[in-house]
Amino acid sequence: MKYKSYKVYDDEDFFNNYIEKRKKGNAPNETIEKPIIDELVGLVNNKMILDLGCGDGLQGNELIARGAKHYYGIDGSTNMVLLAQKNLEGLNATVEQESLETLQLDANQYDLVLSRLVLHYIKDLLPVLKKIEKSIRKNGKFVCSIEHPIITSCYESYHKNNKRGSWLVDDYFASGERTNTWMGKDVIKYHRTIEEYFRLFKLANFDISELRESKPIRSNFSDDEEFERRSRVPLFMIFQLSKK
């Protein structure tokens, strides 16, 4: 069975294993991606924030603690929505279940839209990006991360199931569906080149303010070996996009 995007998180075994893995706090999401996300997000005082693919909602806790006016989380997974609602209970936050493809957004509602490691699950990305752009207020921004196209091009190296210090890049210019066997489940993702992401953001009327390729920082790692290993292959791309 192949899972599309959020549906894998409603497999109970997968969900429980995923949560336990994330509790360890040493995943590249925490050591590499999140520090860059936090930097690009910047000050959030009195801002209305939309988080597309909010997961467990813990990002919302942090943003509200930093002064956000309201946090609105969207996720397609029932399990994730229930967990996020629990984590955000009593705070100025709303979490709802919806897929990004069918989600309807009002115009000019948000100062900041976030999307962490979600866009590579979406087959038809441009309509989603256009909805996001319209939902952002003047001078607002969209901060998003994706798996680096070097990673999504070919998952053969991932499936070797060992600590990788290199990555096989193949079929890079053949955009489209890829299957990643992740924690025992076959998950469908969509590969795009860096050029294609750039073009889609432009077609959605965004200005690209920042592009980061997730270069690791030594102080975020507990040991030299892991830092050196993670310094060999870029795992993520992170964008800061501005509304024109």
C-alpha positions as CSV (number, residue, x, y, z in Angstrom):
1,M,0.0,0.0,0.0
2,K,1.2,3.5,-0.9
3,Y,0.3,6.4,1.2
4,K,-0.2,10.0,-0.1
5,S,1.0,12.8,2.2
6,Y,-0.7,13.1,5.5
7,K,-2.6,9.8,5.3
8,V,0.4,7.8,6.5
9,Y,0.2,9.6,9.9
10,D,-3.2,8.0,10.5
11,D,-1.7,4.6,10.4
12,E,-1.4,4.0,14.1
13,D,1.8,2.0,14.1
14,F,3.5,4.6,11.9
15,F,2.2,7.5,13.9
16,N,3.3,6.1,17.3
17,N,6.8,5.3,15.9
18,Y,7.1,8.8,14.4
19,I,6.1,10.5,17.6
20,E,8.7,8.4,19.6
21,K,11.4,9.2,17.1
22,R,10.7,12.9,17.2
23,K,10.8,13.0,21.0
24,K,14.5,12.1,20.8
25,G,15.1,15.7,19.5
26,N,18.2,14.8,17.4
27,A,16.6,14.5,14.0
28,P,17.7,16.8,11.1
29,N,14.4,18.6,11.5
30,E,15.6,19.9,14.8
31,T,19.3,20.2,14.2
32,I,19.3,21.6,10.7
33,E,15.9,22.7,9.4
34,K,14.2,24.4,12.4
35,P,17.1,26.8,13.2
36,I,16.9,28.2,9.7
37,I,13.1,28.4,9.8
38,D,13.3,30.3,13.1
39,E,15.8,32.7,11.7
40,L,13.7,33.4,8.5
41,V,10.5,33.8,10.5
42,G,12.1,36.4,12.7
43,L,9.9,38.6,15.0
44,V,6.3,37.5,15.3
45,N,4.9,40.1,17.8
46,N,1.2,40.7,17.2
47,K,1.2,38.7,13.9
48,M,-1.5,36.4,12.5
49,I,0.1,33.2,11.6
50,L,-1.0,30.3,9.4
51,D,0.8,27.0,9.6
52,L,0.1,24.6,6.7
53,G,0.9,21.0,7.8
54,C,1.1,22.0,11.4
55,G,1.8,18.4,12.7
56,D,1.8,18.2,16.5
57,G,1.3,22.0,16.9
58,L,4.4,22.6,19.0
59,Q,5.6,25.2,16.6
60,G,2.5,27.1,17.5
61,N,3.4,27.0,21.2
62,E,6.7,28.6,20.5
63,L,5.2,31.3,18.2
64,I,2.6,32.3,20.7
65,A,5.2,32.4,23.5
66,R,7.2,34.8,21.2
67,G,4.2,37.1,20.9
68,A,2.1,36.0,18.0
69,K,-1.4,37.3,18.0
70,H,-3.0,34.1,16.8
71,Y,-1.8,30.8,15.4
72,Y,-4.0,28.9,12.9
73,G,-2.8,25.3,12.2
74,I,-4.0,23.1,9.4
75,D,-3.2,19.5,8.9
76,G,-4.8,16.6,7.0
77,S,-4.1,13.9,9.5
78,T,-6.7,13.2,12.2
79,N,-4.1,11.9,14.6
80,M,-2.0,15.1,14.1
81,V,-4.9,17.4,14.5
82,L,-6.0,15.8,17.7
83,L,-2.4,16.0,19.1
84,A,-2.0,19.6,18.0
85,Q,-5.3,20.6,19.6
86,K,-4.1,19.0,22.9
87,N,-0.8,20.7,22.7
88,L,-2.3,24.1,22.0
89,E,-5.3,23.8,24.5
90,G,-5.9,27.1,26.3
91,L,-3.8,29.2,23.9
92,N,-4.8,31.7,21.3
93,A,-4.8,29.1,18.6
94,T,-7.1,27.2,16.3
95,V,-6.3,23.8,14.6
96,E,-8.5,22.3,11.9
97,Q,-8.3,19.3,9.7
98,E,-8.2,19.9,6.0
99,S,-6.1,19.0,3.0
100,L,-4.0,21.8,1.4
101,E,-5.5,21.0,-2.0
102,T,-9.1,21.7,-1.0
103,L,-8.4,24.3,1.7
104,Q,-10.2,27.6,1.2
105,L,-8.3,30.7,2.4
106,D,-9.6,34.3,2.8
107,A,-7.6,37.0,1.2
108,N,-5.3,39.2,3.1
109,Q,-5.6,37.4,6.5
110,Y,-2.1,36.5,7.6
111,D,1.2,38.3,8.3
112,L,3.1,35.0,8.1
113,V,2.4,31.6,6.5
114,L,4.5,28.7,7.4
115,S,4.8,25.3,5.7
116,R,7.5,22.9,6.9
117,L,8.3,19.8,4.8
118,V,4.9,19.6,3.2
119,L,5.0,21.0,-0.3
120,H,6.9,18.0,-1.8
121,Y,3.8,15.9,-1.0
122,I,1.5,18.0,-3.3
123,K,1.1,16.9,-6.9
124,D,-0.4,20.1,-8.3
125,L,1.5,22.7,-6.4
126,L,0.8,26.0,-8.3
127,P,-2.9,26.3,-7.3
128,V,-1.9,25.8,-3.6
129,L,0.8,28.5,-3.9
130,K,-1.6,31.0,-5.5
131,K,-4.1,30.4,-2.6
132,I,-1.3,31.0,-0.1
133,E,-0.2,34.2,-1.8
134,K,-3.7,35.7,-1.8
135,S,-4.1,34.9,1.9
136,I,-1.0,36.9,2.9
137,R,-1.3,40.6,3.9
138,K,0.8,43.4,2.3
139,N,4.4,43.1,3.5
140,G,3.7,39.6,4.8
141,K,5.8,36.6,4.0
142,F,5.7,32.8,3.3
143,V,8.5,30.7,4.9
144,C,8.6,27.1,3.7
145,S,10.9,24.1,3.7
146,I,11.1,21.1,1.4
147,E,13.2,18.0,1.0
148,H,16.1,19.1,-1.1
149,P,15.7,18.1,-4.8
150,I,18.9,16.2,-4.6
151,I,17.1,14.0,-2.0
152,T,13.8,13.6,-3.8
153,S,15.4,12.8,-7.2
154,C,16.2,9.3,-6.1
155,Y,15.6,7.4,-2.9
156,E,17.9,4.5,-3.6
157,S,20.5,5.7,-1.1
158,Y,17.8,6.1,1.6
159,H,16.6,2.5,1.1
160,K,20.0,1.1,1.9
161,N,19.1,1.8,5.5
162,N,22.5,2.8,6.8
163,K,24.1,6.0,8.0
164,R,24.7,7.7,4.7
165,G,27.6,10.0,4.0
166,S,26.8,10.4,0.3
167,W,23.7,10.4,-1.9
168,L,22.9,8.9,-5.3
169,V,21.4,11.6,-7.6
170,D,19.5,10.1,-10.6
171,D,16.6,11.1,-12.8
172,Y,17.1,14.7,-11.5
173,F,15.4,16.4,-14.5
174,A,12.5,13.9,-14.6
175,S,10.0,15.7,-12.3
176,G,7.2,13.7,-10.8
177,E,6.2,11.0,-8.4
178,R,8.7,9.2,-6.2
179,T,8.1,6.5,-3.6
180,N,10.0,6.7,-0.3
181,T,9.9,3.7,2.0
182,W,10.0,5.5,5.3
183,M,9.7,3.7,8.7
184,G,8.3,0.7,6.9
185,K,5.7,2.5,4.9
186,D,5.7,3.4,1.2
187,V,5.0,7.2,1.0
188,I,4.5,9.1,-2.2
189,K,6.3,12.4,-2.7
190,Y,6.8,14.6,-5.8
191,H,10.2,15.6,-7.1
192,R,10.9,19.0,-8.6
193,T,14.1,20.6,-9.6
194,I,15.3,23.8,-7.9
195,E,14.6,25.6,-11.2
196,E,11.0,24.3,-11.2
197,Y,10.4,25.5,-7.6
198,F,11.8,28.9,-8.6
199,R,9.4,29.1,-11.6
200,L,6.3,28.0,-9.5
201,F,7.0,30.6,-6.9
202,K,7.3,33.3,-9.5
203,L,4.1,32.2,-11.2
204,A,2.3,32.4,-7.9
205,N,3.5,36.1,-7.8
206,F,6.0,35.7,-4.9
207,D,9.3,37.5,-4.7
208,I,12.0,35.1,-3.5
209,S,13.8,36.9,-0.6
210,E,15.9,34.1,0.7
211,L,17.0,30.6,-0.3
212,R,18.9,28.3,2.1
213,E,20.2,24.9,1.4
214,S,20.4,23.8,5.0
215,K,24.1,24.0,5.7
216,P,24.5,22.6,9.2
217,I,25.9,24.6,12.1
218,R,28.3,22.9,14.5
219,S,26.8,24.2,17.7
220,N,23.5,22.5,16.9
221,F,25.1,19.0,17.1
222,S,26.2,17.0,20.1
223,D,29.1,15.3,18.3
224,D,31.6,15.9,15.5
225,E,30.8,12.7,13.6
226,E,27.1,13.6,13.1
227,F,27.9,17.2,12.1
228,E,30.6,16.1,9.6
229,R,28.2,13.5,8.1
230,R,25.4,16.0,7.8
231,S,27.7,18.5,6.2
232,R,28.2,16.3,3.1
233,V,24.7,16.3,1.5
234,P,22.0,19.0,1.6
235,L,18.8,17.6,3.1
236,F,16.5,20.6,2.9
237,M,15.8,23.8,0.9
238,I,14.2,26.6,2.9
239,F,12.6,29.6,1.2
240,Q,11.5,33.0,2.5
241,L,9.0,34.4,0.0
242,S,7.5,37.9,0.0
243,K,4.2,39.1,-1.2
244,K,4.7,41.7,-4.0
